[in-house]
């Protein structure tokens, strides 16, 4: 089948896509959807912790629509992989983080997913989403061995897509986040925005500021939120974000009602006050224009989750595609800075 690309934009030519780097076929335990990973460099290794959904498959959705099955709800755990080059990955034999131990301590917890990793002062901090019986919470945990994850803080519902800056700014930790104000901002229409908060200790957060409103992004029709943890450059903090557009055409997806496209945007934040935007790219940086991005569990989805600036100026951008596979794209940092300033 030849896939039709329904999107207005295309990924710019200076971005090189490697395609999927980790899929369900690389995982030595039950796996179906491998995506939305956190990636960092830690102890001279590339490290990836990825969301793994399992317990259903594409055929289950076909059976559901045929009226012969209702198995469309996945189970989720967090997998662990290592790499020497950031391209070729080896997945560990068992998940590194599962919801069951958390649920045993707190029956409220039903799922953990979408990890983002940031190394600060030699420790690896993980932002994650947690489903509970009384709402969706964003969390921060710390690990030094990827075996034990100690939770430092959890937000009140509803908040998610949190990412930490890799160093303190003016003596405070800082994060980007996406609260989900269904009653106020989204009472009549889904419209979520990108905010920042600061903390003295990663536990207590405040001084919350609006960084970017959905209406400021010309290719976002529904909502926006953080992508990968920010990268420090000479001109500012380089940040990816996700932007969602409601589509009026059928997309390639297991779920037949799926009509949302996710694009990867790029902005540059002030080094001293990252709540201030220096510039923002007028067009998406990453677009779903390859088959593995257009077709999957939720087709036409690009979700950046990791970004690494190498010593030679190459930037590795890791992203989930179609909520099905984990992918890699690369670009030169100077091209990204020109792009975010709308010079190319």
C-alpha positions in Angstrom: 0.0 0.0 0.0 1.3 3.4 -0.9 0.7 5.9 1.9 -0.7 9.3 1.1 0.9 12.2 3.1 -1.9 14.6 4.1 0.3 17.2 5.8 1.1 20.7 4.6 4.7 20.8 5.8 7.8 18.6 5.3 10.8 17.9 7.5 13.6 20.3 6.3 16.4 18.9 4.2 19.2 19.6 6.8 17.5 17.0 9.1 18.7 13.5 8.6 16.3 10.7 9.6 17.8 7.3 10.6 14.4 5.7 10.9 13.4 3.4 13.9 16.3 2.6 16.2 14.3 0.5 18.7 11.1 -1.4 17.9 9.2 -4.3 19.5 11.4 -6.7 17.7 14.4 -5.6 19.7 12.7 -6.2 23.1 13.2 -9.7 24.6 9.9 -9.7 26.6 6.3 -8.9 25.7 6.2 -5.7 23.7 4.0 -4.1 21.0 4.6 -0.4 21.1 8.0 1.0 21.9 8.1 4.8 21.9 8.3 8.2 23.8 11.7 7.4 25.3 14.0 9.4 27.5 17.6 9.4 26.3 20.8 10.8 27.8 24.5 10.2 28.1 25.5 8.7 31.5 28.8 7.1 32.6 30.2 7.2 29.1 27.2 5.4 27.6 24.0 6.4 25.8 21.1 5.3 27.9 17.5 5.0 26.8 14.4 4.3 29.0 11.4 3.7 26.8 7.7 3.3 27.1 6.6 -0.2 26.3 2.9 -1.0 25.7 1.9 -4.6 25.4 -1.0 -7.0 25.7 -2.8 -6.0 22.5 -2.0 -5.7 18.8 -3.3 -4.2 15.6 -5.5 -7.2 14.9 -7.3 -6.7 18.3 -8.5 -3.3 17.0 -9.7 -4.9 13.7 -11.5 -7.5 15.8 -13.0 -4.8 18.1 -14.5 -3.0 15.1 -15.8 -6.3 13.8 -17.5 -6.9 17.1 -15.6 -10.0 18.1 -13.2 -8.6 20.8 -12.8 -5.7 23.2 -9.1 -6.1 23.9 -7.9 -2.5 23.1 -6.4 -1.6 26.5 -2.6 -2.0 26.8 -0.4 -2.7 29.8 2.7 -0.6 30.2 6.2 -0.8 31.6 9.5 1.0 31.2 12.3 -0.7 29.3 16.0 0.0 29.4 18.6 0.0 26.5 22.2 1.0 26.1 24.3 2.1 23.2 27.9 3.0 22.4 27.1 5.3 19.5 23.5 6.4 20.0 22.4 4.6 16.9 22.7 0.8 17.6 20.9 -0.2 20.8 20.8 -3.3 23.0 17.7 -3.7 25.2 18.2 -5.2 28.6 16.5 -8.6 29.3 13.8 -7.3 31.7 11.9 -3.9 32.2 13.7 -1.5 34.5 10.5 0.0 36.0 7.0 -1.5 36.4 3.9 -0.2 38.0 3.2 -3.2 40.2 5.7 -2.3 43.0 4.2 1.2 43.0 0.7 -0.1 43.1 1.5 -2.4 46.0 2.5 0.6 48.0 -0.3 2.9 46.7 -3.5 1.4 45.2 -4.1 4.8 43.6 -1.5 4.1 40.9 -2.5 2.5 37.6 0.2 3.3 35.1 3.6 5.0 34.7 4.8 6.0 31.2 6.5 8.6 28.9 9.9 9.0 30.7 12.2 11.9 30.1 15.8 11.9 31.4 18.2 14.6 32.5 21.6 14.3 34.2 22.3 17.0 36.9 25.4 16.9 39.0 26.1 13.2 38.2 22.6 11.9 39.0 20.0 10.9 36.5 16.6 12.4 37.0 13.5 11.0 35.3 10.3 12.9 34.6 7.3 10.7 34.0 3.5 10.6 33.8 1.5 8.6 36.3 -2.2 7.6 35.9 -4.1 7.3 39.2 -7.6 6.7 40.2 -8.1 10.4 40.8 -6.2 12.0 37.9 -3.1 12.2 35.8 0.0 13.3 37.7 3.5 14.3 36.6 6.4 12.9 38.6 10.2 13.3 39.1 12.3 10.4 40.2 16.1 9.9 40.6 18.2 6.9 39.8 21.9 6.0 39.7 21.6 2.4 38.5 18.3 2.2 36.5 17.2 -0.5 38.9 16.0 1.6 41.8 13.9 4.7 41.0 13.2 6.9 44.0 10.2 9.3 43.5 11.0 12.8 44.7 7.8 14.7 43.8 4.3 14.3 42.2 2.1 17.1 40.9 -1.5 17.6 41.6 -3.8 16.4 38.7 -3.7 17.1 35.8 -0.1 17.7 34.6 2.3 15.8 32.4 5.1 16.1 29.7 7.5 17.6 32.2 11.2 18.0 31.4 14.1 19.3 33.5 16.8 21.7 32.5 20.3 20.0 32.9 21.6 22.6 35.4 20.4 25.0 38.0 19.5 28.5 36.8 20.0 31.4 39.2 20.4 28.7 41.9 17.1 26.9 41.2 16.1 23.8 39.4 13.7 24.5 36.4 11.3 22.5 34.4 8.9 22.9 31.5 5.5 21.3 31.8 2.0 21.1 30.4 -0.9 21.4 32.8 -4.3 20.3 31.4 -6.9 22.8 32.5 -10.0 21.1 31.2 -12.5 23.4 33.1 -10.9 26.8 32.2 -8.7 26.9 29.1 -10.2 23.7 27.7 -13.8 23.9 28.8 -15.1 24.6 25.3 -12.1 23.6 23.2 -9.0 21.6 23.9 -6.2 24.1 24.3 -3.2 23.2 26.5 -0.1 25.4 26.7 3.6 25.2 27.8 4.6 26.5 31.2 7.7 26.7 33.4 8.2 26.3 37.2 11.2 26.5 39.5 12.3 24.6 42.6 15.0 24.8 45.3 15.1 21.0 45.8 13.1 19.2 43.0 10.3 18.6 45.6 8.5 22.0 46.0 7.7 23.8 42.8 6.4 27.3 42.2 6.8 30.7 40.4 4.9 29.1 37.5 4.9 31.1 34.3 3.4 30.8 30.9 6.1 30.2 28.3 4.2 29.5 25.1 0.5 29.6 24.4 -1.0 27.3 21.8 -2.3 30.2 19.8 1.3 31.4 19.2 2.1 28.3 17.2 0.8 28.6 13.6 0.8 24.9 13.0 -0.9 23.9 16.3 -4.7 23.7 16.2 -5.3 21.8 19.4 -2.5 21.8 22.0 1.2 22.0 22.7 3.6 20.8 25.3 7.3 20.1 26.1 9.3 17.6 24.0 12.9 16.7 24.9 14.8 18.2 27.8 16.5 21.5 26.7 20.0 21.7 25.3 22.3 24.6 26.1 23.9 26.4 23.2 25.9 29.7 22.9 22.7 31.5 21.8 20.2 30.1 24.3 18.4 27.0 25.4 17.3 24.9 22.4 14.0 23.3 23.1 11.8 20.9 21.1 8.1 20.8 21.8 5.1 18.9 20.4 2.3 20.6 18.6 -1.1 18.9 17.9 -3.3 19.7 14.9 -6.8 18.3 14.4 -7.1 16.8 11.0 -10.2 16.6 8.8 -9.1 13.5 7.0 -8.8 9.9 8.1 -5.3 9.0 9.2 -3.5 5.6 9.1 -4.1 4.3 12.6 -5.3 1.2 14.5 -8.0 3.4 16.1 -10.3 4.4 13.3 -11.4 7.6 15.0 -7.8 9.0 15.3 -7.6 12.4 13.6 -4.8 14.2 15.4 -1.4 14.9 13.9 1.6 15.6 16.2 4.5 17.7 14.9 7.9 18.5 16.4 8.5 22.3 16.9 11.6 24.2 17.9 12.1 27.3 20.1 15.1 29.1 21.7 14.8 30.3 25.3 16.9 32.9 27.1 19.9 31.4 29.0 19.4 33.5 32.2 15.6 33.4 32.2 14.3 30.4 30.2 10.7 31.5 30.7 11.4 34.1 28.0 11.4 33.0 24.3 14.2 34.5 22.1 12.8 33.0 18.9 10.5 30.3 17.6 10.6 28.5 14.3 7.6 29.3 12.1 7.5 25.8 10.6 7.8 22.4 12.2 11.2 20.8 12.6 10.0 17.2 12.5 7.0 16.1 10.4 5.5 12.7 9.9 6.4 12.1 6.3 7.9 8.6 6.3 5.8 5.4 6.3 6.8 4.5 9.9 5.6 7.9 11.1 2.4 8.0 9.1 1.1 4.5 9.9 0.9 2.9 13.3 -1.1 2.7 16.5 -1.7 6.5 16.2 -0.5 7.5 12.8 1.0 10.9 11.9 2.6 11.3 15.4 6.0 12.8 16.0 6.9 13.1 19.7 10.5 14.3 20.7 11.7 12.9 24.0 15.5 13.1 23.9 18.1 15.5 22.5 21.9 15.2 22.8 24.4 17.9 21.6 27.6 16.1 20.6 31.1 17.7 20.8 31.3 17.9 17.0 28.1 20.0 16.8 25.8 17.2 15.8 22.5 17.1 17.6 20.7 13.7 18.0 17.0 14.1 18.4 15.1 11.0 19.5 11.3 10.7 19.0 8.4 8.4 19.1 6.8 7.8 15.7 3.1 6.9 15.3 3.1 5.9 19.0 4.7 2.6 17.7 8.5 2.9 17.3 11.4 5.0 18.7 13.4 6.9 16.0 16.4 9.1 15.6 17.0 12.2 13.5 20.2 14.3 13.5 21.1 17.9 12.5 24.0 20.3 12.9 23.5 22.7 15.8 24.2 25.7 13.6 21.5 24.7 11.2 19.1 24.3 14.1 19.9 27.8 15.4 19.4 29.2 12.0 16.1 27.4 11.6 14.8 28.5 15.0 15.6 32.1 14.0 13.8 31.6 10.7 17.0 32.2 8.7 16.7 29.0 6.7 
